[in-house]
Structure formats: structure tokens, C-alpha cells
Amino acid sequence: MLQQLLTISDASKSLIYSYHRSFSGFAATLNDEEARKLAEMDGVVSMFVSEKKHLQTTRSWDFMGLFEGAPRTRLESQLIIGILDTGIWPESESFSDEGFGPPPAKWKGECQSSYNFTCNNKIIGARSFRSGAIINCEHDNLSPRDTEGHGTLTSSTAAGNLVTGASLFGLGLGTSRGGSPSARIAVYKICWSEGCFDADILAAFDHAIADGVDIISLSVAGSDLKDYFEDSIAIGAFHAMTNGILTSNAGGNTGPLFGTIQNVSPWSLSVAASTIDRKFVTNVKLGNGDSFLGISVNTFQLGDKLFPLIYAGDAPNTTAGFDGSSSRFCFNGSLDVNLIQGKIVLCDGIADGEVSSAAVGMIMQDDTLQEAALLFPLPASQLDFNAGKNVFQYMRSTSNPVASIEKSTATEDLLAPYVVSFSSRGPNLLTPDILKPDLAAPGVDILASWPEGSAITGFTGDNRKAPFNIVSGTSIACPHATGAAAYVKSFHPTWSPAAIKSALMTTALPMTQKVNAEAEFAYGAGHLNPVNATNPGLVYDAHYIDYIEFLCGQGYSTENLRLVTGDQINCSDVRKTAASHLNYPSFALLIKSQRLATCIYRRTVTNVGLSVSTYKAVIQAPSGLKVRVYPTTLSFSSLGQKISFTVRVEVESDEKMLSGSLTWDDGLHLR
């Protein structure tokens, strides 16, 4: 195709990647006119600019009931988790191969050894993908080695070894481990200091599928929703699904507004970020004896000394054109270094800590993001507005205000689990009748491994390095779901990606709308429950043909589907399935205008529990939502038997959102 467009020489120079191991496609450097002509050629199903996507961790597994002594199978050590991220720090104790045998015989990948990077029997493969020139040469290197930290965090969360005495300078002390600590790790470095590009993401999928991975974990999301076949992650995940591989995705960090959820393809798992029952608090002590608890991860110790306290609005950098109305927010460069030297600064909002070059500490008053503790390059604490008001009043009441910021401590969060405010919310704007996110998993204040070659904050002047770090994000919720998926697969190696996903969703612990007003649009099916997911009783299974029928029903042409799948599909020969009829383990209905609506859903469940069993339908629905199920009883006589049922939903309400549940109960399983 490129040779039809360019000279042979220019075509060769233009080509960046040829995707041919697991699916067909290529990445090339083209100008606008060349791209326009290429898009018009026969055989081109979709073409899009290689845009930049963004990266989106001791206690969390125990919180979900997957304790260190939970049942395990020998097969877990034969599973391979493919991590598409910023690489990995192979020297971390989380990735030691002590006690591991050789890689599974099915493994076909390789290890890219450069920059002193070597694999072992834990990290059995590693590659890096970079479609453009390295921009930040001092930070990035063309190897699988992690210089950002993100990939090391996600890898250890999904499949890290047990490491006792893990902490961040004493915080979060305990045993660090992944959800499937015996599983092997294959690393595909796709993200760099400036982001993660579509061309590299597709190249990594192409290799990972061919290499023989069992689960793919991708904690990356775009900035806006794209059509399924114009989205590199959806395309890669589709081909992974075709090859029996489940892709676990971060749902995005752009909440709490409705309709912000990313990675919504029905063949992948979309994960929201939730809290665990531990949070970090940081005490601020004033000169008058008052103390206020704030939120942060503060590893510094100032001792018993009290330091002068100054309001940021009283220290503007007038030379640079700032006044108190802007300096009060502690924007970069807005503060007079001489005025804040050796003092603790009170800021009106969350600042990034650039005041650290002169100030001793930072107190921020802000009611946003009170659920997640942030890490700063200097002693810092985020107070709510009420506490901040008291600090400000104290400062105005004395001519010599002083304060101190203590090292953080851990306390219990009695409301957990709930979805954090930054986690992206549904509904799914691309296919509203497919509920997204699928479920929630721990993604707040998680301790996980960190590369000791990188500072823990990345701020200039902060040289603290540690083997573990404390982070938050759907990026870290995603590998929790990945590890759980691998755990389920170790018990059921022949299950399809959809069956594993169904088991995770239908066994998820119910969450409450009392804490998350957005309900299922915040947490999907509920909170991840790995142990119960190994025995779901029933699964909502789906395979390649089911998704083809779904795509035909969504209006995709036969020609486009043939080009994407490589198969001789004809939409006129298959049933066109409405999104509401896809065999999905959740139900969604978007009513655009009227207050009255009716929808019928068809589902089929497969018996994977007891060979002889009877399930009865249990319905919970609020006023204004009428749910009927036909039949109301499902009787199975063998394992693997499939039974279909229909759900009729009638809505008559002025409410913006209603939610209910259908549970199949056999006395042992509530699914």
C-alpha cells in the first residue's frame, strides 16, 4: 500500500511497524495528503493518527479476602501475565525468580537485553516499543527498564512475589504481594515520559498475543472515546479475545462527572478505582496547641520544632507579576522565595509542591480529593476547608504564627470500599446499553514496588528513593483485576475471557449508592471478590461470533469486519444482535427523553457449579422500575448445560437514574 502511495525508497523509510503476528495492519509516517489518499484505498478499514494516551498499590488483597493462605493451584506458575506499561525494574525483590522453574513451554517471546536489563524465570520476557525518536534522552532509554515507576507498580500488584517488611519509609508496613504471585510476567514497554502512543500499543498487542500470554493488563486510557475500530486498545483487546486472552483496562481518572468512562469495549474488562479500609492522615500542629488531621503521604519528620507560618496570599512574587489573588493558590513561580524561606506555607488549594525549594512545609486547604493521599516533595498535609479556616484564623490572631507537620500515620476507613471521586464514571457513551465500568477494585493509597533508580515523586530536588511507593489511580485498580483474573484462570484454564470476566462481575460484592450517588455508573457490578470468583455457579459466556453479531448489530459493514478480523464474515449471514441482547453479565438502559420505557434482554447462563442444581430469580427494584424474569427458575442436570432466560424492564419515573439487581440463588451461589 505504501509503495502505491510513495516511492519504494520512501515507503521503506515511512514504515514504522508491520502488525502481522496476531492481526493485520501497519503504522507509518505520512503527511495529511498522503494519509487522505491511503484512507481511500481498498482494504483500509480504519486509519487514525497515533495519538498519545496516558497512564492512569500490602493490604489490598487481604481487604478483598484473598489472604496469603488462600487456595492456590500449581497451574498458576504456568500462567503468563502480559503487562503493557512503562517497563519494569527487574532488580526488585518482587520479581526474584527464587523457587521458579523454567518458563512455560508455550512461551514464544524473547528478552530484549539492553541497559543492563536481564530477564529471569519470573520476568520471562521483555520488549520495548518506540515509534518515534526519544525526546527525553536523560530520562528515557530504549530498553524494557522502567524509569517512570508505573510499570513496576502495576506488575508487582498483578503478580509480584511475597516481600515481607515492605513499606514506604515505614508507612504501609506489611507483606507486599500480587494477586497471582506464582504467575510469570512478560513486559511490553509502550509508555515513555511524554505518554503512550497508539502505534506502540498495537505493536505490543501484536507481540503479546503471538508470544503466548494468558492475560493482558493495560493501565492506559485516552482522553476521549473513539469508535471501536479507531481505538488501538479496543482493536488490540479484540484480537486478544479472539485468541482466548482477557484484557484488563483502567477505566480512567477523569471522574466524577457522568460519561467520562474510557476503555468501554464489551470484550475487555473496565475497572474503576475504590478505597480499602486503610487511609493515611497527616497531623498539623499549631502554636496555640490546636491540631488538625489532613490527608497526605508524608514521610518527612520535622521533630518537635515549630516553624513560622505564612499565608501564600501574603507572599506574592511581584517581580514576576503575581499578586495575592494568584499567589494564594501556590502556582509555580507565584511565591516570593525570600518571604517563604524556612517557613510553612498555607495554600488555598492543592499545590504540586514546587515551593519546596525554599519552604519547610505546605498546608493546603481544599475539599476536593479527600479520599486519596498524595505524595509531595516536602512535608505537606491537605486539610478540608473547615480545618483550613481555623488555621487561617489562628494566623490572623497572632503576630508570630508557628506550626509543624507530623509524619503520616495509617488509620481505618470505616466507609470502605467506595469509588474514589477521580475514577471515571459511566454511562458508556459509545454503547449505552453496555454498562461500564464493569467492576471496582482497590486503587487508592496502594503500596507497591518501585524502581530504586527513580525518585518517588519525580519533582526536581526530591531525591528520595525507595523500593516501594504509595500510589492511587485506576492504573493500580486495573492490575488488581488482572491478578484476580489470573487467579480464576488458574482454577479454570479452559474458560473463555468472557467467562472469567463474568465470574469476576457476578461474584463482586455489592456496593452502596449511599456513598456513591452514581451507583453502578461508579462501581459497575460491585467490588472485586477474587476467592468467590473461582466458584461463580453460573457464567454469562460469550465468544468471537457473539461479538461479531454485536458489531453487525451496531452497523459495522461486512467489508470492515472482514478486514479487521481477517475472516470471511458476512453480516447478512449472521444474526444482528442488539447491544441489549449481548450475553453480558449486567444490564443497562439509556432513556434519552421520555419518562416511560420498556426493554427486553435475552441472556444465557452456563452451569459451572454443581451438576444438578436449581436457581431461583431474586429481584430487587426501586419504585418506578418493574423487572420481570422468564422463567423464574433455572434447573440444571449437568455441568456445562446452558439455559436462556428473558428479562423485561419497564420504567416509569422522573428520576435521573434507577438501579436494581437480578440474583440467581441456588442456596450456595448468589449470582
Beta strands, then each sheet from edge to edge (+ up, - down):
strand 1: 15-19
strand 2: 25-28
strand 3: 52-55
strand 4: 80-85
strand 5: 123-128
strand 6: 163-168
strand 7: 171-176
strand 8: 184-189
strand 9: 191-192
strand 10: 195-197
strand 11: 215-218
strand 12: 220-221
strand 13: 246-250
strand 14: 269-274
strand 15: 278-286
strand 16: 291-295
strand 17: 307-311
strand 18: 344-347
strand 19: 361-365
strand 20: 380-383
strand 21: 402-405
strand 22: 409-412
strand 23: 439-442
strand 24: 446-449
strand 25: 468-471
strand 26: 538-539
strand 27: 596-607
strand 28: 613-620
strand 29: 625-630
strand 30: 633-636
strand 31: 642-652
strand 32: 661-665
sheet 1: 1+ 2-
sheet 2: 9+ 10- 3+ 12-
sheet 3: 5+ 8+ 4+ 11+ 13+ 14+ 23+
sheet 4: 6+ 7-
sheet 5: 16+ 15- 21+ 17- 18- 19- 20-
sheet 6: 16+ 15- 22+
sheet 7: 24+ 25-
sheet 8: 26+ 27- 31+ 29-
sheet 9: 30+ 28- 32+
end
